[in-house]
Amino acid sequence: MRRADRDLEAGDAKAAAQRLTRAMTLDPTNADAALALALLYHRRGNHDAALKPLNEALRRAPGRQDLKIQLAQVLLDGGHLPQADKAFELVLRESPHEPFSRSGRATIAMRRGQPECAMELLQDLVEERRPHVNAASTWGRAALLVGRVDEARDVVERALVGASDPAVAILGHLLGDILASLREHAGAFRAHARANAATRVEYDPKAHTREVEQRLELARSGACASLARAKVDGSRALLIVGMPRSGTSLTEQILARHSAVHAAGEREDLRLLEKALRAQHPGTHMQAMTEMDEAFATRMGRHYLERVGHEAPAGSVLVDKMPQNYLQLALAACVLPGVRVVHCVRDARETALSCFFQSFGSQQAFSTRLDWLGQRIVEQRRLMAELPEALELPLMTLHYERLVQAPERTIRELLEFAQLPFEQACLSPHESERLVNTASWAQVKKPIHAGSLGRTAHYSEPLGPLDAVLGDVR
């Protein structure tokens, strides 16, 4: 276990997973190794992969409440709401006041559009002198949604008294949202900045630049036209890429309302396929891409379509909304010939501020610093300006501002690009019963509106570090 911890400290998650898997095998009674492996997957956002070791841990130690709570939380974070609700309920039968499970059930009520129900589930917990962090976070978010802003502020501020860094990371962003709603913008920015400072994450902006440079090397080499292409029909696939908070979730929800669309959510498949390719062909990104043969590309293409489309009706458009897939566009063009790409773009300063004000945890580590956010946006824009054209990928640049100010016209253009007939339901994505398991889950439940435009006007002075990196990028 200690060696696995050292592997993680060194940034080698694969080695840590291998050590923990060996520990599970060597000691069939060791539930902690299975839990550690599940937590490793969970913290990296691979929730479904975490379920197997968690269930194994529970098989080894069926009476441990911490394992039951963790299983319920992984189910919740993975979007499996009915199963998560049942798992939390089982814990509460044994311990009716257990705060994590109470908060978990309240979160599920929130996701189902029932904030009042969520508040009722937690009312006694937030009336304590110092409320439990999770209860305060969920109750406060629900109270903010229903307009009980002053009460939300009181609960969150009481919970923050003497709070540890993890608690500040959870509650600070909520306090920032509360203060912003009260037009206390200076205090709001300080609260968000405090939350980000308390979020212990590692990020290397130079590593991202190297990733972009490798892909631009391929784009500029003239080799894109001669890359191996799979013998599959990739025209059913549509990728939504861009920065977080640039409208990717809204775009997916619009398309998901169409009767001929299967919205698959944020998929890791292309990243994992590129990882497999690099293992087969070590070296630079360009070397791996140019050495890939048609047979290998075809296997990967079939694998992708089977994985993403296994629950989709025949002939439906498969929408993969992983924003970071802009780094996998070369592979996508090869393994999914005919794939189409929607690039969501929003004003750079507005995008960065929205990310900075959002709690992503370790999943989007770059969002915790303004200079990192600026660098990420600059590099992502630089890549998208060249790579899709070199790959001859069908590309639509969808501007968030235009979408929210002229929704019908923009949505018609989006459907035309996706080779789909217009359907009226696409104009009301907020009426979808589909569950969204991203940071934008609350926003996409509202009718399309332009209310989030122009927020940076309140924060010009503290955005200096961002502006210094963005330069002329807008």
DRENLO-801712 format. One record per residue (C-alpha): residue in three letters; x, y, z. Coordinates in steps of 0.5 Angstrom, whole numbers, plus 500, padded with zeros to 3 digits. Layout:
N
alaXYZ ...
! end
This chain:
474
met500500500 arg506505502 arg509503495 ala503505491 asp502511495 arg509513493 asp507511486 leu502516486 glu506522489 ala511520483 gly505521478 asp505514476 ala498512477 lys498505473 ala504503477 ala500504483 ala494500480 gln498494479 arg501494486 leu494495489 thr492489484 arg497485486 ala496486494 met489484493 thr491478489 leu496476495 asp492477500 pro484475499 thr482478506 asn485485504 ala479489503 asp483496504 ala487494498 ala481493494 leu478500497 ala485503495 leu484501488 ala477503488 leu479510490 leu485511485 tyr480510480 his474514483 arg479520484 arg481520477 gly474520474 asn473513472 his467511476 asp465505473 ala472502474 ala472503481 leu465499482 lys469492481 pro474493487 leu469496491 asn464490490 glu470486492 ala472490498 leu465489500 arg465481499 arg471481503 ala469485509 pro461486508 gly460489515 arg464495514 gln460501513 asp465506510 leu465501504 lys458501503 ile458509503 gln464509498 leu460504494 ala454509494 gln458515493 val461512487 leu455510484 leu452517485 asp458520481 gly458515476 gly451518474 his447511477 leu442515481 pro437509482 gln442504485 ala446510489 asp439512492 lys438504494 ala445504497 phe445510501 glu438508504 leu441501506 val446505510 leu441509513 arg437503515 glu443501520 ser445509522 pro439513520 his443520522 glu449518518 pro451525514 phe454522508 ser449518506 arg443523508 ser447528504 gly448523498 arg440522498 ala439529498 thr444530492 ile440525488 ala434529490 met437535487 arg439532481 arg432530480 gly430537480 gln427537487 pro431542491 glu426543497 cys426535498 ala433535499 met433541504 glu428537508 leu432531508 leu438535511 gln434540515 asp436537522 leu443537520 val444544518 glu441547524 glu447544528 arg451550531 arg457547526 pro453543520 his457537517 val460540511 asn457535506 ala450537509 ala451544509 ser454544502 thr448540499 trp443544503 gly446551501 arg446549494 ala439547494 ala437553498 leu440558493 leu436555487 val430556491 gly432563493 arg433562500 val440566499 asp441569506 glu439562510 ala444559505 arg450564507 asp448563514 val449555514 val455555509 glu459561514 arg457557520 ala460550517 leu466554514 val468556522 gly475553523 ala474548517 ser480544514 asp482545507 pro478539504 ala472543507 val474549504 ala475546497 ile468544498 leu464550501 gly468556498 his465555491 leu458555494 leu460561498 gly462565492 asp456563488 ile452566494 leu456572495 ala455573487 ser448572488 leu448578493 arg452582488 glu458582493 his463581488 ala469582491 gly468577497 ala465572492 phe472572488 arg476572495 ala471566496 his473562490 ala480564490 arg480561497 ala477554495 asn482553489 ala488555494 ala485549498 thr484544493 arg491540493 val492539486 glu498538481 tyr498541474 asp504542469 pro502547464 lys508545460 ala506538459 his500540456 thr504545451 arg508539449 glu502535448 val499540443 glu506541440 gln506534438 arg500534435 leu501540431 glu508537429 leu503532425 ala499537423 arg504541419 ser508535417 gly504533411 ala503526414 cys495527415 ala493525408 ser497518408 leu495516415 ala492509416 arg484509416 ala480504419 lys475500415 val469502419 asp463507418 gly465513423 ser460518420 arg455516426 ala460519431 leu460526433 leu465529438 ile463535442 val470538444 gly472545447 met474548454 pro470546460 arg464551461 ser464553454 gly457550452 thr459543451 ser454540456 leu448545453 thr450542446 glu450535448 gln443536451 ile440540445 leu442534441 ala440529446 arg433531445 his433529438 ser430522437 ala436520432 val441521437 his444517443 ala448522447 ala453517451 gly456523456 glu463524457 arg467518454 glu474516456 asp475511450 leu479515445 arg484517450 leu485510452 leu485508445 glu491513444 lys494510450 ala494503447 leu496505440 arg502509444 ala504502448 gln504499441 his508504438 pro512507443 gly515514441 thr512521439 his505522437 met507523430 gln511516430 ala505512433 met500515428 thr504514422 glu506507424 met499505425 asp496500420 glu489499417 ala488493421 phe490496428 ala486502426 thr480498424 arg480494431 met480500435 gly474503431 arg470497432 his472497439 tyr470504440 leu463504436 glu461497440 arg463501447 val459507445 gly454505441 his452498445 glu446501448 ala444506442 pro438504437 ala440502430 gly443508425 ser443513431 val448519431 leu453517437 val455523441 asp461523445 lys462529449 met469529452 pro471536452 gln479534452 asn478529446 tyr481535442 leu487532444 gln485525440 leu482528434 ala488525429 leu486518432 ala479519432 ala480521424 cys483515423 val479510427 leu472513425 pro473516418 gly467520417 val467523424 arg464530425 val467535431 val463540434 his468545437 cys465549443 val468556444 arg466562449 asp469568450 ala476566453 arg475571460 glu468568461 thr470561460 ala476562465 leu472565470 ser467560470 cys472555471 phe475558476 phe469559480 gln467551479 ser469546484 phe472540479 gly477537484 ser482534481 gln479532474 gln480539472 ala487541476 phe488547471 ser482551473 thr485552480 arg489558477 leu488563473 asp495563469 trp494556468 leu487557465 gly489562460 gln495557458 arg490552457 ile485556453 val491559449 glu494552447 gln487549446 arg485554441 arg492554437 leu491547436 met484547434 ala486553429 glu490548425 leu489540427 pro482539424 glu484542417 ala490538416 leu486532418 glu480534413 leu475533419 pro468536418 leu468541424 met463546426 thr465552431 leu459553436 his460560439 tyr456560446 glu454567446 arg451566439 leu447560442 val444563448 gln442569444 ala440566437 pro438559440 glu433557434 arg438559428 thr444556432 ile440550433 arg438549426 glu445550424 leu448545429 leu442539427 glu444541419 phe451540421 ala450533425 gln446531418 leu439531422 pro433533421 phe430539425 glu426537431 gln422542435 ala424538442 cys431540441 leu429548442 ser427546450 pro433542452 his431543459 glu425539459 ser429533458 glu429527463 arg436525461 leu441526467 val447530466 asn453528470 thr457534469 ala459540473 ser453544469 trp448539471 ala444545474 gln445550468 val442545463 lys436544467 lys434551466 pro431554459 ile437557454 his438564457 ala444569456 gly444571464 ser451568464 leu454573459 gly458579462 arg460576468 thr467578468 ala465586468 his465585475 tyr472582476 ser476586472 glu482587477 pro483580480 leu483577472 gly490581471 pro494574471 leu489571466 asp489577462 ala497577462 val497570459 leu491570454 gly494576450 asp490577444 val486571445 arg478573446 
! end
